[in-house]
């Protein structure tokens, strides 16, 4: 194999890797749009969470139509709920912090390991996304929840 063939090999390898990277970012962006994360982040994006938050890591949940299996870190305090993804999604899923006043509980069953479904409200009070996760995560924060 001559020097020219090696050049073509490395060029092909580089183009394949670059194409994979572009498709990866496009897929993550699609997940962000489909789930509603992008819409939530346009209103509730934060750089970091307060130091007095309770952190629950590797939580499963559903946002919009996308299931995040063991991919969410949940930050909780008396002011609201924060969500951050694992590194896999980080590029197109910025951290968000939603005040309790902007969350409306839609459905819940008071059984262990059941999910709670809530709407995230935008600035005008309109629903911008639905989130579903285990009710056990919010156990200590039930007084802050608003049921519809």
C-alpha atoms as an extended CHARMM CRD file, in Angstrom:
* protein
*
       148  EXT
         1         1  UNK       CA              0.0000000000        0.0000000000        0.0000000000  PROA      1               0.0000000000
         2         2  UNK       CA              1.5450000000        3.2590000000       -1.1340000000  PROA      2               0.0000000000
         3         3  UNK       CA              1.5110000000        6.6890000000        0.4570000000  PROA      3               0.0000000000
         4         4  UNK       CA             -1.4400000000        7.8120000000       -1.6840000000  PROA      4               0.0000000000
         5         5  UNK       CA             -3.5720000000        4.8410000000       -0.5990000000  PROA      5               0.0000000000
         6         6  UNK       CA             -2.8570000000        5.6240000000        3.0570000000  PROA      6               0.0000000000
         7         7  UNK       CA             -3.9740000000        9.1990000000        2.4350000000  PROA      7               0.0000000000
         8         8  UNK       CA             -7.2530000000        8.0220000000        0.9220000000  PROA      8               0.0000000000
         9         9  UNK       CA             -7.7440000000        5.5830000000        3.7960000000  PROA      9               0.0000000000
        10        10  UNK       CA             -7.3060000000        8.2990000000        6.4420000000  PROA      10              0.0000000000
        11        11  UNK       CA             -9.4310000000       10.7650000000        4.4730000000  PROA      11              0.0000000000
        12        12  UNK       CA            -12.2190000000        8.1640000000        4.2470000000  PROA      12              0.0000000000
        13        13  UNK       CA            -11.8830000000        7.3800000000        7.9530000000  PROA      13              0.0000000000
        14        14  UNK       CA            -12.0380000000       11.1020000000        8.8120000000  PROA      14              0.0000000000
        15        15  UNK       CA            -15.1060000000       11.6700000000        6.5950000000  PROA      15              0.0000000000
        16        16  UNK       CA            -16.8600000000        8.6620000000        8.1240000000  PROA      16              0.0000000000
        17        17  UNK       CA            -16.1790000000        9.9510000000       11.6430000000  PROA      17              0.0000000000
        18        18  UNK       CA            -17.2910000000       13.4730000000       10.7350000000  PROA      18              0.0000000000
        19        19  UNK       CA            -20.5090000000       12.1270000000        9.1740000000  PROA      19              0.0000000000
        20        20  UNK       CA            -21.1980000000       10.0680000000       12.2990000000  PROA      20              0.0000000000
        21        21  UNK       CA            -20.6770000000       13.1590000000       14.4880000000  PROA      21              0.0000000000
        22        22  UNK       CA            -23.0800000000       15.2530000000       12.3830000000  PROA      22              0.0000000000
        23        23  UNK       CA            -25.7360000000       12.5010000000       12.4870000000  PROA      23              0.0000000000
        24        24  UNK       CA            -25.2340000000       12.1170000000       16.2640000000  PROA      24              0.0000000000
        25        25  UNK       CA            -25.8230000000       15.8240000000       16.9020000000  PROA      25              0.0000000000
        26        26  UNK       CA            -28.8380000000       15.8310000000       14.5660000000  PROA      26              0.0000000000
        27        27  UNK       CA            -30.3480000000       12.8430000000       16.4110000000  PROA      27              0.0000000000
        28        28  UNK       CA            -29.8150000000       14.4930000000       19.8190000000  PROA      28              0.0000000000
        29        29  UNK       CA            -31.4000000000       17.7080000000       18.5460000000  PROA      29              0.0000000000
        30        30  UNK       CA            -34.3640000000       15.6960000000       17.2540000000  PROA      30              0.0000000000
        31        31  UNK       CA            -34.7710000000       14.0760000000       20.7050000000  PROA      31              0.0000000000
        32        32  UNK       CA            -34.6290000000       17.5010000000       22.3410000000  PROA      32              0.0000000000
        33        33  UNK       CA            -37.3610000000       18.8680000000       20.0520000000  PROA      33              0.0000000000
        34        34  UNK       CA            -39.5790000000       15.7690000000       20.1860000000  PROA      34              0.0000000000
        35        35  UNK       CA            -39.4520000000       15.5260000000       23.9700000000  PROA      35              0.0000000000
        36        36  UNK       CA            -40.1410000000       19.2020000000       24.5780000000  PROA      36              0.0000000000
        37        37  UNK       CA            -36.8290000000       19.6950000000       26.3840000000  PROA      37              0.0000000000
        38        38  UNK       CA            -35.8960000000       22.4540000000       23.9490000000  PROA      38              0.0000000000
        39        39  UNK       CA            -39.1530000000       24.2940000000       24.6930000000  PROA      39              0.0000000000
        40        40  UNK       CA            -38.7240000000       23.9080000000       28.4560000000  PROA      40              0.0000000000
        41        41  UNK       CA            -35.1170000000       25.0980000000       28.2230000000  PROA      41              0.0000000000
        42        42  UNK       CA            -36.1830000000       28.2120000000       26.3130000000  PROA      42              0.0000000000
        43        43  UNK       CA            -38.0250000000       29.2910000000       29.4760000000  PROA      43              0.0000000000
        44        44  UNK       CA            -36.2940000000       27.5010000000       32.3860000000  PROA      44              0.0000000000
        45        45  UNK       CA            -32.6570000000       26.9230000000       31.3800000000  PROA      45              0.0000000000
        46        46  UNK       CA            -30.1050000000       27.4140000000       34.1740000000  PROA      46              0.0000000000
        47        47  UNK       CA            -26.3400000000       27.2560000000       34.3710000000  PROA      47              0.0000000000
        48        48  UNK       CA            -26.2210000000       25.4510000000       37.7000000000  PROA      48              0.0000000000
        49        49  UNK       CA            -28.4240000000       24.3890000000       40.5940000000  PROA      49              0.0000000000
        50        50  UNK       CA            -28.4880000000       25.8620000000       44.1110000000  PROA      50              0.0000000000
        51        51  UNK       CA            -26.2610000000       24.1090000000       46.6260000000  PROA      51              0.0000000000
        52        52  UNK       CA            -29.2140000000       23.3030000000       48.9120000000  PROA      52              0.0000000000
        53        53  UNK       CA            -30.8320000000       20.8830000000       46.4670000000  PROA      53              0.0000000000
        54        54  UNK       CA            -31.4880000000       17.2050000000       47.0240000000  PROA      54              0.0000000000
        55        55  UNK       CA            -29.9920000000       15.2330000000       44.1370000000  PROA      55              0.0000000000
        56        56  UNK       CA            -31.3160000000       11.9550000000       42.7540000000  PROA      56              0.0000000000
        57        57  UNK       CA            -29.1520000000       10.4680000000       40.0150000000  PROA      57              0.0000000000
        58        58  UNK       CA            -29.8000000000        8.0620000000       37.1530000000  PROA      58              0.0000000000
        59        59  UNK       CA            -33.5780000000        8.4180000000       37.2620000000  PROA      59              0.0000000000
        60        60  UNK       CA            -35.8510000000        7.1820000000       34.4950000000  PROA      60              0.0000000000
        61        61  UNK       CA            -38.5480000000        9.4390000000       33.1630000000  PROA      61              0.0000000000
        62        62  UNK       CA            -40.5260000000       10.3480000000       30.1070000000  PROA      62              0.0000000000
        63        63  UNK       CA            -40.5540000000       13.8580000000       28.7170000000  PROA      63              0.0000000000
        64        64  UNK       CA            -42.9430000000       14.3290000000       25.8330000000  PROA      64              0.0000000000
        65        65  UNK       CA            -42.5670000000       11.2360000000       23.6700000000  PROA      65              0.0000000000
        66        66  UNK       CA            -39.0120000000       10.3790000000       24.6770000000  PROA      66              0.0000000000
        67        67  UNK       CA            -38.1010000000        7.9100000000       27.4400000000  PROA      67              0.0000000000
        68        68  UNK       CA            -34.9260000000        8.7730000000       29.3090000000  PROA      68              0.0000000000
        69        69  UNK       CA            -34.0080000000        5.4390000000       30.9100000000  PROA      69              0.0000000000
        70        70  UNK       CA            -31.6800000000        6.0370000000       33.8690000000  PROA      70              0.0000000000
        71        71  UNK       CA            -30.5490000000        9.1950000000       32.0740000000  PROA      71              0.0000000000
        72        72  UNK       CA            -31.8600000000       11.9890000000       34.3020000000  PROA      72              0.0000000000
        73        73  UNK       CA            -30.4220000000       13.6680000000       37.3700000000  PROA      73              0.0000000000
        74        74  UNK       CA            -33.2110000000       15.2830000000       39.3880000000  PROA      74              0.0000000000
        75        75  UNK       CA            -32.5200000000       18.2730000000       41.6600000000  PROA      75              0.0000000000
        76        76  UNK       CA            -35.1950000000       19.1250000000       44.2280000000  PROA      76              0.0000000000
        77        77  UNK       CA            -35.7090000000       21.8860000000       46.7600000000  PROA      77              0.0000000000
        78        78  UNK       CA            -38.5730000000       23.9770000000       48.1440000000  PROA      78              0.0000000000
        79        79  UNK       CA            -38.4600000000       26.2380000000       45.0670000000  PROA      79              0.0000000000
        80        80  UNK       CA            -38.7750000000       23.6580000000       42.3000000000  PROA      80              0.0000000000
        81        81  UNK       CA            -37.4310000000       20.7100000000       40.3690000000  PROA      81              0.0000000000
        82        82  UNK       CA            -34.3070000000       20.6810000000       38.2360000000  PROA      82              0.0000000000
        83        83  UNK       CA            -33.4340000000       18.2280000000       35.5020000000  PROA      83              0.0000000000
        84        84  UNK       CA            -30.1040000000       17.4730000000       33.9530000000  PROA      84              0.0000000000
        85        85  UNK       CA            -29.1890000000       14.6240000000       31.6020000000  PROA      85              0.0000000000
        86        86  UNK       CA            -26.2500000000       12.2730000000       31.5850000000  PROA      86              0.0000000000
        87        87  UNK       CA            -23.3430000000       13.2090000000       29.3100000000  PROA      87              0.0000000000
        88        88  UNK       CA            -24.8450000000       11.2130000000       26.4140000000  PROA      88              0.0000000000
        89        89  UNK       CA            -27.5260000000       13.9190000000       25.8690000000  PROA      89              0.0000000000
        90        90  UNK       CA            -25.7130000000       16.9370000000       27.3140000000  PROA      90              0.0000000000
        91        91  UNK       CA            -24.9180000000       18.6670000000       24.0180000000  PROA      91              0.0000000000
        92        92  UNK       CA            -28.5620000000       19.4670000000       23.1850000000  PROA      92              0.0000000000
        93        93  UNK       CA            -30.1890000000       19.1490000000       26.6180000000  PROA      93              0.0000000000
        94        94  UNK       CA            -29.1390000000       22.0590000000       28.8680000000  PROA      94              0.0000000000
        95        95  UNK       CA            -29.9680000000       21.9170000000       32.6040000000  PROA      95              0.0000000000
        96        96  UNK       CA            -33.4330000000       23.1940000000       33.5050000000  PROA      96              0.0000000000
        97        97  UNK       CA            -35.0320000000       24.2820000000       36.7670000000  PROA      97              0.0000000000
        98        98  UNK       CA            -38.8330000000       24.5400000000       36.9220000000  PROA      98              0.0000000000
        99        99  UNK       CA            -40.5170000000       26.3750000000       39.8180000000  PROA      99              0.0000000000
       100       100  UNK       CA            -43.2710000000       24.4290000000       41.6050000000  PROA      100             0.0000000000
       101       101  UNK       CA            -45.7830000000       27.1510000000       40.6460000000  PROA      101             0.0000000000
       102       102  UNK       CA            -45.1760000000       26.2650000000       36.9690000000  PROA      102             0.0000000000
       103       103  UNK       CA            -45.9990000000       22.5710000000       37.4290000000  PROA      103             0.0000000000
       104       104  UNK       CA            -49.5050000000       21.0790000000       37.3820000000  PROA      104             0.0000000000
       105       105  UNK       CA            -50.0790000000       17.4640000000       38.3680000000  PROA      105             0.0000000000
       106       106  UNK       CA            -52.2480000000       15.7240000000       35.7840000000  PROA      106             0.0000000000
       107       107  UNK       CA            -52.3450000000       12.1390000000       36.9720000000  PROA      107             0.0000000000
       108       108  UNK       CA            -51.0080000000       10.0540000000       39.8080000000  PROA      108             0.0000000000
       109       109  UNK       CA            -51.7850000000        6.7800000000       41.4900000000  PROA      109             0.0000000000
       110       110  UNK       CA            -50.9480000000        6.4740000000       45.1650000000  PROA      110             0.0000000000
       111       111  UNK       CA            -49.2950000000        3.0920000000       44.7720000000  PROA      111             0.0000000000
       112       112  UNK       CA            -45.5890000000        2.4430000000       45.3110000000  PROA      112             0.0000000000
       113       113  UNK       CA            -43.5160000000        2.6320000000       42.1290000000  PROA      113             0.0000000000
       114       114  UNK       CA            -46.2590000000        4.3290000000       40.1400000000  PROA      114             0.0000000000
       115       115  UNK       CA            -45.6030000000        7.3340000000       37.9600000000  PROA      115             0.0000000000
       116       116  UNK       CA            -46.7270000000       10.8850000000       38.4060000000  PROA      116             0.0000000000
       117       117  UNK       CA            -47.5190000000       12.9070000000       35.2870000000  PROA      117             0.0000000000
       118       118  UNK       CA            -47.2520000000       16.6620000000       35.3120000000  PROA      118             0.0000000000
       119       119  UNK       CA            -47.4240000000       19.5470000000       32.8750000000  PROA      119             0.0000000000
       120       120  UNK       CA            -44.8020000000       22.2530000000       32.6910000000  PROA      120             0.0000000000
       121       121  UNK       CA            -46.3670000000       25.6660000000       32.1580000000  PROA      121             0.0000000000
       122       122  UNK       CA            -44.7690000000       28.4170000000       30.1020000000  PROA      122             0.0000000000
       123       123  UNK       CA            -44.6630000000       32.1430000000       30.8050000000  PROA      123             0.0000000000
       124       124  UNK       CA            -48.2610000000       32.6440000000       29.6640000000  PROA      124             0.0000000000
       125       125  UNK       CA            -49.5770000000       29.6650000000       31.6350000000  PROA      125             0.0000000000
       126       126  UNK       CA            -49.7480000000       27.4200000000       28.5600000000  PROA      126             0.0000000000
       127       127  UNK       CA            -48.6320000000       23.8000000000       28.7040000000  PROA      127             0.0000000000
       128       128  UNK       CA            -45.2350000000       23.4170000000       27.0460000000  PROA      128             0.0000000000
       129       129  UNK       CA            -44.4080000000       19.7970000000       27.9630000000  PROA      129             0.0000000000
       130       130  UNK       CA            -45.4660000000       16.7400000000       29.9480000000  PROA      130             0.0000000000
       131       131  UNK       CA            -43.1440000000       14.8820000000       32.2620000000  PROA      131             0.0000000000
       132       132  UNK       CA            -43.6640000000       11.4710000000       33.8210000000  PROA      132             0.0000000000
       133       133  UNK       CA            -41.4860000000        9.9570000000       36.5390000000  PROA      133             0.0000000000
       134       134  UNK       CA            -41.7400000000        7.8270000000       39.6580000000  PROA      134             0.0000000000
       135       135  UNK       CA            -43.8850000000        9.4050000000       42.3680000000  PROA      135             0.0000000000
       136       136  UNK       CA            -41.3150000000        8.2560000000       44.9550000000  PROA      136             0.0000000000
       137       137  UNK       CA            -38.8730000000       10.8970000000       43.7070000000  PROA      137             0.0000000000
       138       138  UNK       CA            -41.2380000000       13.6950000000       44.7510000000  PROA      138             0.0000000000
       139       139  UNK       CA            -42.2880000000       12.0990000000       48.0510000000  PROA      139             0.0000000000
       140       140  UNK       CA            -40.7460000000       14.8040000000       50.2790000000  PROA      140             0.0000000000
       141       141  UNK       CA            -42.0880000000       17.5990000000       48.0900000000  PROA      141             0.0000000000
       142       142  UNK       CA            -45.8140000000       16.7630000000       47.9740000000  PROA      142             0.0000000000
       143       143  UNK       CA            -46.7880000000       19.9650000000       49.8630000000  PROA      143             0.0000000000
       144       144  UNK       CA            -45.4190000000       21.9960000000       46.9370000000  PROA      144             0.0000000000
       145       145  UNK       CA            -47.3470000000       20.1160000000       44.2410000000  PROA      145             0.0000000000
       146       146  UNK       CA            -50.4490000000       21.6390000000       42.6610000000  PROA      146             0.0000000000
       147       147  UNK       CA            -53.0730000000       19.1560000000       41.4950000000  PROA      147             0.0000000000
       148       148  UNK       CA            -55.5350000000       19.9790000000       38.7060000000  PROA      148             0.0000000000
